Amino acid sequence: MRKTLLQLLIVACSLSSALAQDVHFSQIHASPTILNPAMTGLTNSDIRFTLNTKSQWNSVTTAYRTLAGTMDLKIGYLPNGDVIGGGLLLSTDKAGDLEFKTNAVGLSLSYMKSLDKGQNFVAFGLTNSFVTNSVDYSKIVAFDLLKSPVQYK
């Protein structure tokens, strides 16, 4: 088991680059696994679901909208009181007139080392996500000095 966890840690740390834009919410206590993957499975219940939504900059023509949901649970208990947690993260973000969209699907994994047979833990976590971005180019509006605004398609 230790060899497998060590191999997972080495693979995660050896990724050549990590380019990301994190989703941020005002109520950080309501989105623990988005805030920190080490909190995956770190709950008094067997399974936890969260759903967060955020609307930002409503004064601009098209406001920013973010929706994120997570699910995490305790995958396994080890004889020494350690716990392994796993989770799923989903998020979507849409911004501006061109509808710049960011969609993400991620998996999180945590290892909680028991300090005293299951009452206090030191937790380590990893998250890996698949992210897509898109823009609606048909909504670009350009201005010609001699004519009225033209919408290009």
C-alpha contacts under 8 A as a table, 3 or more apart, distances in Angstrom:
res1	aa1	res2	aa2	distance
1	M	4	T	5.23
1	M	5	L	6.36
2	R	5	L	5.12
2	R	6	L	6.03
3	K	6	L	5.10
3	K	7	Q	6.15
4	T	7	Q	5.09
4	T	8	L	6.25
5	L	8	L	5.06
5	L	9	L	6.19
6	L	9	L	5.05
6	L	10	I	6.21
7	Q	10	I	5.12
7	Q	11	V	6.22
8	L	11	V	5.22
8	L	12	A	6.14
9	L	12	A	5.15
9	L	13	C	6.14
10	I	13	C	5.19
10	I	14	S	6.05
11	V	14	S	5.19
11	V	15	L	6.76
12	A	15	L	5.92
12	A	126	L	7.63
15	L	18	A	7.32
23	V	34	I	7.62
23	V	66	T	7.93
23	V	91	S	7.93
24	H	28	I	7.96
25	F	28	I	5.91
25	F	31	S	7.79
25	F	52	N	7.79
25	F	54	K	6.97
27	Q	30	A	5.62
27	Q	31	S	7.38
28	I	31	S	5.45
28	I	32	P	6.71
28	I	35	L	6.73
29	H	32	P	5.86
30	A	50	T	7.21
30	A	52	N	7.75
31	S	34	I	5.56
31	S	35	L	6.32
31	S	50	T	6.55
31	S	51	L	7.92
31	S	52	N	7.35
31	S	70	T	7.95
32	P	35	L	5.08
32	P	36	N	6.12
32	P	37	P	7.73
32	P	39	M	6.08
32	P	40	T	7.65
33	T	36	N	5.11
33	T	37	P	4.93
33	T	38	A	7.28
33	T	39	M	5.49
33	T	40	T	5.48
33	T	70	T	7.29
33	T	72	D	7.87
33	T	108	S	7.99
34	I	37	P	6.62
34	I	70	T	7.88
34	I	89	L	7.61
36	N	39	M	5.78
36	N	40	T	7.84
36	N	125	G	7.51
37	P	40	T	5.46
37	P	108	S	6.05
37	P	109	L	6.98
37	P	110	S	6.73
37	P	124	F	7.67
37	P	125	G	4.72
37	P	126	L	5.57
37	P	127	T	5.97
38	A	42	L	7.82
38	A	109	L	7.55
38	A	110	S	5.27
38	A	111	Y	7.38
38	A	112	M	7.93
38	A	123	A	5.36
38	A	124	F	4.75
38	A	125	G	3.73
38	A	126	L	6.90
39	M	42	L	5.03
39	M	110	S	7.25
39	M	123	A	7.22
39	M	125	G	7.25
40	T	72	D	5.75
40	T	73	L	6.97
40	T	74	K	7.99
40	T	85	G	5.57
40	T	86	G	6.02
40	T	87	G	6.23
40	T	108	S	6.82
40	T	109	L	6.60
40	T	110	S	5.75
40	T	125	G	7.24
41	G	46	D	7.91
41	G	47	I	7.46
41	G	48	R	7.85
41	G	72	D	5.50
41	G	73	L	4.55
41	G	74	K	4.80
41	G	75	I	7.86
41	G	84	I	7.38
41	G	85	G	4.41
41	G	86	G	6.30
41	G	87	G	7.44
41	G	110	S	7.20
42	L	73	L	7.95
42	L	74	K	7.67
42	L	85	G	7.43
42	L	112	M	7.97
43	T	46	D	7.35
43	T	47	I	7.82
43	T	48	R	7.45
45	S	48	R	6.91
46	D	73	L	5.75
46	D	74	K	6.14
47	I	71	M	7.24
47	I	72	D	5.84
47	I	73	L	4.38
47	I	74	K	7.01
48	R	71	M	5.60
48	R	72	D	5.39
48	R	73	L	6.30
49	F	69	G	7.36
49	F	70	T	5.68
49	F	71	M	4.51
49	F	72	D	6.74
50	T	69	G	5.44
50	T	70	T	5.18
50	T	71	M	6.53
51	L	67	L	7.54
51	L	68	A	5.84
51	L	69	G	4.33
51	L	70	T	6.62
52	N	67	L	5.78
52	N	68	A	5.22
52	N	69	G	6.23
53	T	65	R	7.52
53	T	66	T	5.57
53	T	67	L	4.45
53	T	68	A	6.42
54	K	65	R	5.82
54	K	66	T	5.06
54	K	67	L	6.54
55	S	58	N	7.14
55	S	63	A	6.84
55	S	64	Y	5.69
55	S	65	R	4.71
55	S	66	T	6.49
56	Q	63	A	5.96
56	Q	64	Y	5.01
56	Q	65	R	6.52
57	W	60	V	6.01
57	W	63	A	5.35
57	W	64	Y	6.32
58	N	61	T	7.56
58	N	62	T	7.15
58	N	63	A	4.72
58	N	64	Y	7.37
59	S	63	A	7.13
60	V	63	A	5.88
61	T	96	G	7.33
61	T	97	D	6.92
62	T	95	A	7.00
62	T	96	G	4.97
62	T	97	D	5.50
63	A	95	A	6.36
63	A	96	G	6.20
64	Y	93	D	7.35
64	Y	94	K	5.80
64	Y	95	A	4.38
64	Y	96	G	6.42
65	R	93	D	5.72
65	R	94	K	5.33
65	R	95	A	6.48
66	T	91	S	7.38
66	T	92	T	5.81
66	T	93	D	4.36
66	T	94	K	6.52
67	L	91	S	5.64
67	L	92	T	5.39
67	L	93	D	6.46
68	A	89	L	7.44
68	A	90	L	5.58
68	A	91	S	4.06
68	A	92	T	6.36
69	G	89	L	6.00
69	G	90	L	5.25
69	G	91	S	6.32
70	T	87	G	7.15
70	T	88	L	5.61
70	T	89	L	4.45
70	T	90	L	6.21
71	M	87	G	5.42
71	M	88	L	5.27
71	M	89	L	6.66
72	D	85	G	7.14
72	D	86	G	5.64
72	D	87	G	3.89
72	D	88	L	6.34
73	L	85	G	5.67
73	L	86	G	5.72
73	L	87	G	6.29
74	K	77	Y	7.65
74	K	83	V	6.87
74	K	84	I	5.97
74	K	85	G	4.33
74	K	86	G	6.42
75	I	83	V	7.60
75	I	84	I	5.49
75	I	85	G	5.03
75	I	86	G	6.06
76	G	83	V	5.85
76	G	84	I	5.22
76	G	85	G	7.02
77	Y	81	G	6.60
77	Y	82	D	6.05
77	Y	83	V	4.68
77	Y	84	I	6.50
78	L	81	G	5.57
78	L	82	D	5.15
78	L	83	V	6.06
78	L	84	I	7.99
79	P	82	D	7.19
80	N	114	S	7.44
80	N	117	K	6.43
81	G	113	K	7.61
81	G	114	S	5.52
81	G	116	D	7.85
81	G	117	K	4.75
81	G	118	G	4.96
82	D	111	Y	7.44
82	D	112	M	5.61
82	D	113	K	4.86
82	D	114	S	4.89
82	D	117	K	7.66
82	D	118	G	6.91
83	V	111	Y	6.05
83	V	112	M	5.07
83	V	113	K	6.83
83	V	114	S	7.62
84	I	109	L	7.46
84	I	110	S	5.74
84	I	111	Y	4.72
84	I	112	M	6.20
85	G	109	L	5.70
85	G	110	S	4.91
85	G	111	Y	6.37
85	G	112	M	7.78
86	G	107	L	7.39
86	G	108	S	5.55
86	G	109	L	4.52
86	G	110	S	6.29
87	G	107	L	5.69
87	G	108	S	4.96
87	G	109	L	6.49
88	L	105	V	7.44
88	L	106	G	5.78
88	L	107	L	4.76
88	L	108	S	6.29
89	L	104	A	7.75
89	L	105	V	5.71
89	L	106	G	4.86
89	L	107	L	6.19
89	L	108	S	7.60
90	L	103	N	7.71
90	L	104	A	5.72
90	L	105	V	4.71
90	L	106	G	6.45
91	S	102	T	7.95
91	S	103	N	5.72
91	S	104	A	5.20
91	S	105	V	6.71
92	T	101	K	7.07
92	T	102	T	5.61
92	T	103	N	4.40
92	T	104	A	6.43
93	D	100	F	7.91
93	D	101	K	5.46
93	D	102	T	5.09
93	D	103	N	6.48
94	K	99	E	5.66
94	K	100	F	5.52
94	K	101	K	4.48
94	K	102	T	6.64
95	A	98	L	7.46
95	A	99	E	5.31
95	A	100	F	5.14
95	A	101	K	6.56
96	G	99	E	5.32
96	G	100	F	6.46
97	D	100	F	7.89
97	D	139	K	7.21
98	L	135	V	5.91
98	L	136	D	5.24
98	L	137	Y	6.69
98	L	139	K	5.70
98	L	140	I	6.80
99	E	134	S	7.92
99	E	135	V	5.82
99	E	136	D	5.92
100	F	133	N	7.14
100	F	134	S	5.70
100	F	135	V	4.56
100	F	136	D	7.00
101	K	132	T	7.96
101	K	133	N	5.47
101	K	134	S	5.20
101	K	135	V	6.43
102	T	131	V	6.91
102	T	132	T	5.69
102	T	133	N	4.56
102	T	134	S	6.76
103	N	131	V	5.67
103	N	132	T	5.33
103	N	133	N	6.58
104	A	129	S	6.37
104	A	130	F	5.61
104	A	131	V	4.35
104	A	132	T	6.48
105	V	129	S	5.45
105	V	130	F	5.38
105	V	131	V	6.62
106	G	127	T	6.62
106	G	128	N	5.48
106	G	129	S	3.81
106	G	130	F	6.14
107	L	127	T	5.66
107	L	128	N	5.62
107	L	129	S	6.36
108	S	125	G	7.07
108	S	126	L	5.55
108	S	127	T	4.21
108	S	128	N	6.51
109	L	125	G	5.57
109	L	126	L	5.37
109	L	127	T	6.50
110	S	123	A	6.75
110	S	124	F	5.47
110	S	125	G	4.07
110	S	126	L	6.40
111	Y	123	A	5.68
111	Y	124	F	5.31
111	Y	125	G	6.39
112	M	121	F	5.74
112	M	122	V	5.62
112	M	123	A	4.20
112	M	124	F	6.39
113	K	121	F	5.30
113	K	122	V	5.17
113	K	123	A	6.11
114	S	117	K	5.66
114	S	118	G	5.32
114	S	119	Q	7.16
114	S	120	N	5.94
114	S	121	F	4.55
114	S	122	V	6.66
115	L	118	G	7.10
115	L	119	Q	7.41
115	L	120	N	5.51
115	L	121	F	5.50
115	L	122	V	7.22
116	D	119	Q	5.94
116	D	120	N	6.11
116	D	121	F	7.86
117	K	120	N	7.78
118	G	121	F	7.10
136	D	139	K	5.99
136	D	140	I	7.93
137	Y	140	I	5.65
137	Y	153	K	7.48
138	S	151	Q	7.93
138	S	152	Y	6.63
138	S	153	K	4.87
139	K	151	Q	7.21
139	K	152	Y	7.63
139	K	153	K	7.59
140	I	151	Q	6.45
140	I	152	Y	6.43
140	I	153	K	7.84
141	V	149	P	6.99
141	V	150	V	6.12
141	V	151	Q	4.65
141	V	152	Y	6.36
142	A	149	P	6.22
142	A	150	V	5.78
142	A	151	Q	6.31
142	A	152	Y	7.15
143	F	147	K	7.65
143	F	148	S	6.93
143	F	149	P	4.70
143	F	150	V	6.15
144	D	147	K	5.32
144	D	148	S	6.60
144	D	149	P	6.36
144	D	150	V	7.30
145	L	148	S	7.70
147	K	150	V	7.89
